[in-house]
């Protein structure tokens, strides 16, 4: 790898090595409530039951206004919650 490639890698990773990036990777599984594939809030739930409770509340609220949109609410299991927009 020449100097330019090393410089580009350094900029992309913020100067962190691959070992540092792997160390920072978390294996924490969380649950996110989504509607039409997008987050409804920033909250990450540690258990499926908590996320399901929140999704049920949202479905009940949506059912009052538009019953067909209540089906678009789902719970997503992920270890990268920030990737869900």
C-alpha positions in Angstrom: 0.0 0.0 0.0 1.5 3.3 -1.0 1.4 6.5 1.1 -1.6 7.9 -0.7 -3.7 4.8 -0.1 -2.6 4.8 3.6 -3.6 8.4 3.9 -7.1 7.7 2.3 -7.6 4.8 4.7 -6.6 7.0 7.6 -9.1 9.6 6.6 -11.9 7.1 6.1 -11.4 5.3 9.5 -10.6 8.5 11.4 -7.0 7.3 11.9 -8.1 4.1 13.6 -6.6 0.8 12.7 -8.6 -2.3 11.8 -7.9 -3.8 15.2 -9.3 -0.7 16.9 -12.4 -0.8 14.7 -13.1 -4.4 15.5 -12.6 -3.7 19.2 -15.2 -0.9 19.0 -17.7 -3.1 17.3 -20.5 -4.1 19.7 -22.5 -7.3 19.6 -25.3 -5.8 21.5 -28.6 -6.8 20.0 -31.4 -4.2 20.3 -34.9 -3.9 18.9 -36.2 -0.9 17.0 -39.8 -0.1 16.2 -40.3 1.0 12.6 -43.1 2.2 10.4 -42.7 1.6 6.7 -39.1 0.7 7.3 -38.2 3.9 9.1 -37.7 4.5 12.8 -40.5 6.0 14.7 -38.2 7.3 17.4 -34.6 7.2 18.6 -35.3 4.7 21.3 -33.6 1.3 21.2 -35.3 -1.4 23.2 -33.2 -4.1 24.9 -35.9 -6.8 24.7 -38.4 -7.8 22.1 -41.2 -7.6 24.6 -40.6 -3.9 25.3 -40.4 -3.1 21.6 -43.6 -5.1 20.9 -45.4 -3.2 23.6 -44.4 0.1 22.0 -45.4 -1.2 18.6 -48.8 -2.3 19.9 -49.4 1.2 21.3 -48.5 2.8 18.0 -50.7 0.4 16.1 -53.6 1.2 18.3 -53.1 4.9 17.8 -52.8 4.5 14.0 -55.9 2.3 13.9 -57.9 5.3 15.1 -56.8 7.4 12.2 -56.0 5.0 9.4 -56.5 1.3 10.0 -54.5 0.2 6.9 -51.4 2.0 8.1 -51.3 0.0 11.4 -50.0 -3.0 9.4 -46.8 -1.1 8.5 -45.5 -1.1 12.0 -42.9 -3.7 12.8 -40.1 -4.6 15.3 -36.6 -5.0 13.8 -33.8 -6.9 15.6 -30.4 -5.4 14.9 -26.9 -5.0 16.2 -26.5 -1.7 14.2 -29.5 0.5 15.2 -28.0 3.6 13.8 -28.2 2.2 10.3 -32.0 2.2 10.5 -33.2 5.6 9.5 
